[in-house]
């Protein structure tokens, strides 16, 4: 199980309906994208951090390990704005407003990423995917997503086991040995994935699979109080942004 999925299963908000958490998490993401970067995205970023570390009780270390990957993409996407191609300064020169634009983009994307992580850290996929059928998503599409989600964990577990076995047999002592081990790891994972898929198909057929996967979904109701508080918080952030908005210079 991935760390973010394990955190979602042990979250304080685990028993809340996904709609409650979607209103808050996706709402913060929409605000981060639509509001001015300063102070809108900055307020969203701080609010998402407070919610993740406070009410949602996500461990700081686990949050950082999950956040640093999208944050790296945010930084990578903002860096090109610092430079300009062509112009009086030559083929490549610093952009006049590069730091400003890069900072705005970094604020937007990093805040939006935290909004998505707020939803991901509190909502297991096993709770979300089965409910998508009730929302109108075609059942076969949800079934494929469920099977893919399950198979991804099996594949990661197989890769981890093979890598550990290779390391125990000194398969990473030299560069040449490492490359041979990586090739063997890829081949083994490829073969095992097909074997797992065949075994899964055989198991489903033996249990009378008729084209629909039926799973038990934990009972949960949409909380009017939680949803109202989330909408109020989002509206307050938008209003506070309008009051504090100043040009970033």
Secondary structure, DSSP 4 states (H G I P E B T S, - for coil): --HHHHHHHT-TTTTS-HHHHHHHHHHHHHHHHHS-IIIIIHHHHHHHHHHHHTTT---HHHHHHHHHHHHHHHHHHHHGGGEEESSTT-SEEE-TTHHHHHHHHHHHHHHHHHHHHHHHTT--HHHHHHHHHHTT--HHHHHHHHHHHHHHHHHHHHHHHHHHHHHHTTTTSSHHHHHHHHHHHHHHHHHHHHHHHHHHHHHHHHTT--S------------HHHHHHHHHHHHHHHHHHHHH-----
